[in-house]
Amino acid sequence: MMKHARAEERYEFNHIRRHADQARPAAMATALKAAEAVAPTHPHPGTESAARNMVPRAVAALVDRTRDAVRKAMGRDG
């Protein structure tokens, strides 16, 4: 995982900076934030395939965020 992250930072991000217009990274950041906003916050086995499991992932995300909010309100971290 860390090897992949280092490769992104070293090669892929530099390539984007060199070859994309200035609006592209901002658009990518917006898209990433939108994806994170609807993604589950905890792992859910069996929902690895995005194309096959969009509805279960969306429901899992809603359940996770509700559970996280309740735990936070109760003073628990997780």
C-alpha positions, 0 to 999 in steps of 0.5 A: 500500500505504501509503495503504491502511495509513494509511486503516485506521489513521485510519478503520477502526481508529477505527470499530472502537474506537468501535463494537465491544465491548472483546473484539472487538479482542482476538478480531481480534488472535487471529485475525490471529496465527492466520492469520499462523502458517499463512501463507507467509513468502515470495511464491508466484506463482499462489497469490493466490486463497485459496479456490482455493489453500488446499492449495498455500498451506498447503504453501508456508507449511510449506516457507517456515517449514522453509526459514527455520528451516534458514537461521536455523540455518545463520546466514543471514538469507534 
